[in-house]
């Protein structure tokens, strides 16, 4: 999506989304058709469980106001996280994440009081959601092993039943991330599909913060629609 074509990033011309294989894309399309849900039927938001990212908290509260829901902020236990994730049509997490190069399934999101939830715990859940967003650092990184298996937080969510995920490729800027997701959800709510809403949000942030680091961190995996 950040590949330069005639001096401009590809995303300026086309929406971009990613899948590990043609087989996984076909599976997600079939599952979407056979298990239709209302995208906005239950939007669950968890914001800044470590209470140390002011813009992440603002992001969560801004999205909660947009969707007329209450964000879960402050103290968040593993049980509370699982409940919010398991009952959502859209799940949005803002906070800290990390990727384990030695074993992607040990990658995790940081909750409150030193608690983490790992990718290997998420994969065992039974999810029926349209979109899971991990607005945190390095949540989209993965390592490919034999048989095309991808190990990481985003792939764990897809394996557990999420039809698509949005996650990050590197450590992200707190303020730029808030701007990005407020813009993304405004477009999604106005009727754009996920890949087009992501494209428009990238373009919006790029107008304010030109460096690739700020606008290109997040990718869509799974279903684009």
Buried (B, 14 or more C-beta within 10 A) or exposed (E): BBEEEEEEBBBBEEBBBBBBEEEBBEBBBEBBEEEEBEBBEBBBBBBBBBBEBEBBBBBBBBBBEBBEBEBBBEEBBBEBBBEBBBEBBBBBBBBBBBBBEEEBBBBBBBBBEEBBBBBBBBBEBEBBBBBBBBBBBBBBBBBEEEEEEBBBBBBBBBBBBBBBBBBBBEBBBBBBBBBBBBBBBBBBEEEBBBBBBBBBBBBBBBEEBEEBBBBBBBBBBBBBB
